[in-house]
Amino acid sequence: MSHGFITAIEIDGAGGDPGAWRGPEVDPRAILTGELAVRAAQRAEAAGVDLATFVDALEAPDDVPDRVSVRLDALGLAARVAPVTQRIGLLPTITVTHTEPFHVQASVATLDHISGGRAGWIAEVSTSAEAAAVIGRREPAPAAETWREARYVVDAGRRLWDSWEDDAIIRDAATGRFVDREKLHYVDFESPTFSVKGPSIVPRPPQGHPITAIRVSTPEALEAAADAELVFLPDSGVLSDQVLELRENARRSVTLAGPSVTLTSDQVVGPLVLVSAEVRPHVDGVERLASSIEEWAAVGVDGVQLRPASLELDVPLIAEQLLPVLRERGLAGSGQRGGSLRGRLGLRRPVNRYARSVR
């Protein structure tokens, strides 16, 4: 399946600029009601943006002047946005280091159901002592260890999504049977740090597997990104090298990762790669940004994740000015594609590994 150049926006409070909430165009109360996020997602969707990502962190907020010292849970905020949008994909960040893997997959599966097949998630880890203390579940661990565990979490999640066959729900009013128990399966997954028996408590998601994404910020994250379907890379002088490394790692991942990771058929040729960039078109204009995107596309990336400094100032410019310019340059489609997020990104729906037809 093919896809066009992918566009994404990041939703983080009032914007990536810590002082964005102080602008006269912003009602700070709308940060905690979710209205800022809803408005940004709806504007982006109307313009044809493919997906919205939601920032999260586990560290307790600091009371720093000029900064928003509160944050809504990313998964909950995505669930707030889901019913008031129709096409845009929704990918909240979930830190797996201090979150039970079973709950991670169930929450993402639920988001996929309520959004009609538009969900994904960004797998993140935490190495900070502060986050470990806030949660109180475990001691902090180095990046190599937390990302190794994250790969197991991703694999366990996909197995749990498959633990329900697609036709497990029968809704037979005559017999009173809602579920065919023979089509639910144990996964019996074990890793060095956790084990899960299954099955999931949530039926198989509409997409089969919601999109799994990783934001690369360390060498360990770059290695783990071979298991993702969507990867966010920072703009840097080694961007083209990282794109090549990602795709080579994905080709080798089935052999090197052994039983810890199960890839879909789409992933064998590598994940979709988006450049992640902080943008402020209300200051810099859209032509300069459009030229940068053109340069990134020439490197071979599949799209761009725009992290606006101000949701209220920058998203309207992205929607009303930048997207039309990108279409003129052949870097964006009409944006009116509906259906699942997998379909929008040109990814096939994975076959259920436990279904009788594939055993």
Secondary structure, DSSP 8 states (H G I E B T S, - for coil): -----EEEEEE-TT-SSTTGGGSTT--THHHHHTHHHHHHHHHHHHHT--EEEE----S-----TTS------HHHHHHHHGGG-SS-EEEEEEE-TTS-HHHHHHHHHHHHHHTTS-BEEEEE----HHHHHHH-SS----HHHHHHHHHHHHHHHHHHHTTB-TT-EEEETTTTEEE-GGGB----EE-SS-EE----SS---TTSS-EEEEE--SHHHHHHGGG-SEEEEE--TTHHHHHHHHHHHHHHHHHHHGGG----GGGGG--EEEEEEEE-HHHH-HHHHHHHHHHHHHHT-SEEEEEES-HHHHHHHIIIIIHHHHHHTTS---S---S-HHHHTT------TTSGGG-
